[in-house]
Amino acid sequence: MALLSSSGPAPGIRRAYKDRLRMRQTARLSLEDFELLRAIGAHGSLSGAAKALALDHSSAFRRLGAIEARAGTPLFRRSRTGYTATEAGAVAIEGAQRILDDADQVQRQLAGRDARGGARLRITIPDTLAEVAARLCAAFTAAHPQIGCDLSVSNAFVNLQQPEADVALRACALMPNGLSVRRVGSIATAVYAASGAKVGKREALNDGMWVGFDDNLSHLSSALWLRANVDEARIAMRVNSLPAALAACKAGVGRALLPCYFADAAGGVKRVSQPLAEVPTELWFAIHPDLRRSARVRALREFALQWLPKEMALT
């Protein structure tokens, strides 16, 4: 009667176990797979998801096919109007969002504990702050040569919810919840006209044509002031950005409400009113809460809180 060996499983059993383990590992979805599922769900099409992820369509198509093969069931219904998640697809998209959120949180927490030099800070700014932010970064890097800065022009706060940016500088009346913010100072806003326009300061708020804002900027204090004080018939042009408002004003289209730090430095326009107290705008320094302990973020924050008020004449 043969005795069972106590040294472990037989070779055949070990090989079968390793094969099953290898198959299980091969079947696991990667973060890139989860990103594709989330993007298809968000855009409702494979082409939209591929564009958002900087993939070519054929690669995205093959990857989705491989994901569905591993899942053993279709995750999306294809039609001429796009991709609609099946019941299994809805479960997969929800799981993908949860997993990617967790991965982003870990990445932010690790970045927040990184106190080493040689790192880079990614700063997202609105278009009107591009020149100021560039000068801020130059001065900061001169004082902290071990920390580099990258700038990204965007008006969306969502960049701080993804690992696309570390810091945001924003000019607005109030900040959204969920961010760690510090007020930098109040931004003055005044009425401007083209340099050659004959507009007295007493007449600036009365007759004349104006540059207005479209729905993209309807939340601005300036847009609210215009709706309350300027008749619709006196809006000569609507624009979707403050640089466009400055350009229209400079071209003589009409008067415009502009931030003083931005318009005074631009040239081609002149201030024709005192700063309007009823158009409140604050400059904020914002970070994701997970980055509050980051040594390089703290260094930039303290530098910016000292440098910006002086350079922008904030109050």
C-alpha positions in Angstrom: 0.0 0.0 0.0 1.6 3.2 -1.1 2.0 6.0 1.4 0.9 9.5 0.5 3.7 12.0 0.2 3.8 14.8 2.7 6.0 17.0 0.6 3.1 18.7 -1.3 0.8 18.2 -4.2 1.8 15.9 -7.1 3.4 17.6 -10.1 0.2 17.1 -12.2 -1.9 18.8 -9.6 0.6 21.7 -9.2 0.6 22.3 -13.0 -3.2 22.3 -13.1 -3.3 24.8 -10.2 -0.7 27.1 -12.0 -2.7 26.9 -15.2 -5.9 27.9 -13.4 -4.1 30.7 -11.6 -2.6 31.9 -14.9 -6.0 31.9 -16.6 -7.5 33.8 -13.7 -4.8 36.5 -13.9 -5.1 36.8 -17.7 -8.9 37.3 -17.3 -8.4 40.3 -15.0 -9.3 43.7 -16.4 -6.6 46.4 -16.3 -7.1 50.1 -15.3 -7.0 50.9 -19.1 -9.9 48.5 -19.6 -11.9 50.2 -16.9 -11.1 53.6 -18.4 -12.5 52.4 -21.7 -15.7 51.1 -20.2 -16.2 54.3 -18.3 -15.5 56.4 -21.4 -17.9 54.5 -23.5 -20.6 54.9 -20.9 -19.9 58.6 -20.6 -19.8 59.3 -24.4 -22.3 56.8 -25.6 -20.1 55.8 -28.5 -16.9 54.0 -29.1 -15.5 56.7 -31.3 -16.2 59.3 -28.6 -14.5 57.2 -26.0 -11.5 56.5 -28.3 -11.0 60.2 -28.9 -11.3 61.1 -25.2 -8.6 58.4 -24.4 -6.4 59.3 -27.4 -6.9 55.8 -28.9 -7.4 54.9 -32.5 -10.8 53.4 -33.2 -9.5 50.0 -34.2 -7.5 49.6 -31.0 -10.6 50.6 -28.9 -12.7 48.2 -30.9 -10.3 45.3 -30.3 -9.9 46.1 -26.6 -13.7 46.2 -26.1 -14.1 42.9 -27.9 -11.5 41.3 -25.6 -13.2 42.8 -22.5 -16.5 41.3 -23.5 -14.9 38.0 -24.3 -13.5 37.8 -20.8 -16.8 38.9 -19.3 -18.6 36.2 -21.3 -21.5 38.5 -22.2 -22.1 41.7 -24.3 -21.7 44.9 -22.3 -23.1 47.3 -24.9 -25.8 47.2 -27.5 -24.6 48.7 -30.8 -26.9 50.8 -33.0 -26.6 53.6 -35.5 -27.1 56.1 -32.6 -24.3 54.8 -30.5 -23.5 52.3 -27.7 -26.0 51.6 -24.9 -25.0 49.6 -21.8 -26.6 46.3 -21.2 -27.6 45.2 -17.7 -24.1 43.6 -17.4 -22.5 46.7 -18.9 -24.2 49.0 -16.4 -22.7 46.9 -13.6 -19.3 47.0 -15.3 -19.4 50.8 -15.7 -20.4 51.4 -12.1 -17.6 49.1 -11.0 -15.1 50.8 -13.3 -16.0 54.2 -11.9 -15.5 52.9 -8.4 -12.2 51.3 -9.1 -10.8 54.3 -11.0 -12.0 56.7 -8.2 -10.1 54.5 -5.7 -7.0 54.4 -7.8 -7.1 58.2 -8.2 -7.5 58.6 -4.5 -4.4 56.4 -3.8 -2.4 58.4 -6.4 -3.4 61.7 -4.8 -2.6 60.4 -1.3 0.8 59.2 -2.4 1.5 62.5 -4.1 0.3 64.4 -1.0 2.9 62.6 1.1 5.8 63.2 -1.3 8.1 65.8 0.2 11.0 65.1 -2.1 12.5 67.6 -4.4 12.7 67.2 -8.2 8.9 67.1 -8.6 6.6 69.1 -10.8 3.3 70.9 -10.0 0.5 70.9 -12.4 -1.6 74.1 -12.2 -4.9 74.7 -13.9 -5.9 78.3 -14.6 -8.6 80.2 -16.5 -7.6 82.0 -19.7 -7.4 85.4 -18.1 -4.8 84.3 -15.6 -2.4 82.8 -18.1 0.1 85.7 -18.1 0.0 86.2 -14.3 0.3 82.5 -13.7 3.3 82.3 -16.0 5.1 85.0 -14.1 4.1 83.4 -10.8 5.6 80.1 -11.9 8.8 81.8 -13.1 9.2 83.6 -9.7 8.4 80.4 -7.7 10.8 78.3 -9.7 13.5 80.8 -9.2 12.9 80.6 -5.4 12.5 76.8 -5.5 14.6 75.5 -8.4 13.9 71.8 -7.3 10.2 72.2 -8.2 9.0 72.6 -11.7 5.6 74.0 -12.8 3.3 73.1 -15.7 0.2 75.2 -16.7 -3.1 74.0 -18.1 -5.7 76.5 -19.2 -9.2 75.3 -18.2 -12.3 76.6 -16.5 -13.4 73.2 -15.2 -12.9 72.3 -11.6 -13.2 68.6 -12.5 -9.5 68.7 -13.3 -8.8 68.6 -9.5 -11.0 65.5 -9.1 -8.8 63.6 -11.5 -5.0 63.3 -11.4 -4.7 65.9 -14.2 -3.9 68.9 -12.0 -2.5 69.5 -8.5 -3.5 73.1 -8.0 -6.2 75.5 -9.3 -6.3 79.2 -9.4 -9.8 80.5 -9.9 -11.5 83.8 -10.1 -15.1 83.6 -9.0 -17.5 84.7 -6.2 -17.8 81.3 -4.6 -15.9 78.0 -4.8 -17.6 74.6 -5.2 -17.6 72.2 -2.3 -15.1 69.3 -1.9 -11.9 71.3 -2.4 -9.4 72.8 0.1 -9.3 76.5 -0.7 -7.6 79.6 0.4 -8.8 83.1 -0.5 -6.0 85.1 -2.2 -7.8 88.5 -2.5 -10.6 90.5 -4.1 -10.3 91.3 -7.8 -11.4 94.7 -9.0 -13.7 94.9 -12.0 -14.4 98.1 -14.0 -15.9 99.4 -17.2 -13.6 99.6 -20.2 -13.8 101.2 -23.6 -11.5 101.3 -26.6 -8.5 103.6 -26.1 -9.7 106.0 -28.8 -13.4 106.1 -27.7 -14.7 109.4 -26.3 -16.4 108.2 -23.2 -16.5 110.3 -20.0 -16.4 108.5 -16.7 -19.8 110.0 -15.8 -21.3 108.6 -19.0 -19.7 105.1 -18.7 -22.7 103.4 -17.1 -25.4 105.1 -19.1 -25.9 105.3 -22.9 -23.9 103.4 -25.4 -23.4 99.8 -26.6 -21.9 97.0 -24.6 -20.2 93.6 -25.0 -22.2 91.0 -23.3 -21.7 87.3 -22.3 -23.3 84.2 -23.6 -24.7 81.3 -21.5 -21.2 79.9 -20.9 -20.4 82.9 -18.7 -23.8 83.6 -17.3 -22.6 82.7 -13.8 -20.1 85.6 -13.7 -20.8 88.6 -11.4 -20.2 90.7 -14.5 -22.9 88.9 -16.5 -25.4 89.3 -13.6 -24.6 93.0 -13.4 -25.1 93.5 -17.1 -28.5 91.7 -17.0 -29.6 94.0 -14.1 -28.3 97.3 -15.5 -28.0 97.2 -19.3 -31.0 96.9 -21.7 -30.9 94.0 -24.1 -31.0 96.3 -27.1 -27.7 97.8 -26.0 -25.8 94.5 -26.2 -23.9 94.8 -29.5 -22.1 91.4 -29.2 -22.1 88.4 -26.9 -18.9 86.4 -26.3 -18.0 83.2 -24.4 -14.7 84.3 -22.9 -13.1 87.3 -21.2 -10.3 87.5 -23.7 -12.9 87.7 -26.4 -14.7 90.5 -24.5 -11.4 92.4 -24.3 -10.8 91.9 -28.0 -14.3 93.2 -28.9 -13.9 96.2 -26.6 -10.5 97.0 -28.1 -12.1 96.8 -31.6 -14.7 99.4 -30.6 -17.7 97.1 -30.5 -18.8 98.5 -27.1 -17.9 98.9 -23.5 -17.0 95.8 -21.5 -16.8 94.8 -17.8 -13.4 93.4 -17.3 -11.1 92.4 -14.4 -8.7 95.3 -13.9 -5.6 93.2 -13.6 -6.3 91.7 -17.0 -7.5 94.8 -18.9 -5.0 97.2 -17.5 -2.1 95.0 -18.6 -3.5 94.4 -22.1 -3.3 97.8 -23.7 -5.7 99.1 -26.4 -8.5 99.8 -23.8 -9.0 102.4 -21.1 -10.7 102.3 -17.8 -13.8 104.6 -17.8 -15.2 103.9 -14.4 -14.2 103.2 -10.9 -14.1 99.5 -9.8 -17.7 98.4 -9.2 -18.3 97.2 -5.7 -21.4 95.4 -6.8 -19.4 93.1 -9.0 -17.7 90.9 -6.4 -15.0 88.5 -7.6 -12.5 86.6 -5.4 -9.2 84.9 -6.4 -8.9 81.4 -4.8 -6.1 79.0 -4.5 -7.6 75.5 -4.5 -6.3 71.9 -4.1 -7.8 68.5 -3.6 -7.9 67.8 0.2 -5.6 64.7 -0.3 -2.8 67.1 -1.3 -2.9 69.3 1.8 0.2 67.6 3.2 2.3 67.8 0.0 5.4 69.8 0.7 5.6 71.2 -2.8 1.9 72.2 -2.8 2.4 73.9 0.5 5.5 75.7 -0.8 3.6 77.0 -3.8 0.5 78.0 -1.8 2.5 80.1 0.7 4.5 81.7 -2.1 1.4 82.5 -4.2 -0.5 84.0 -1.2 2.4 86.5 -0.8 3.2 87.1 -4.5 -0.2 87.4 -6.1 -1.8 90.2 -4.1 1.1 92.4 -4.8 1.4 91.6 -8.5 -2.4 91.9 -9.1 -3.2 94.7 -6.7 -5.6 92.5 -4.9 -7.4 93.7 -1.7 
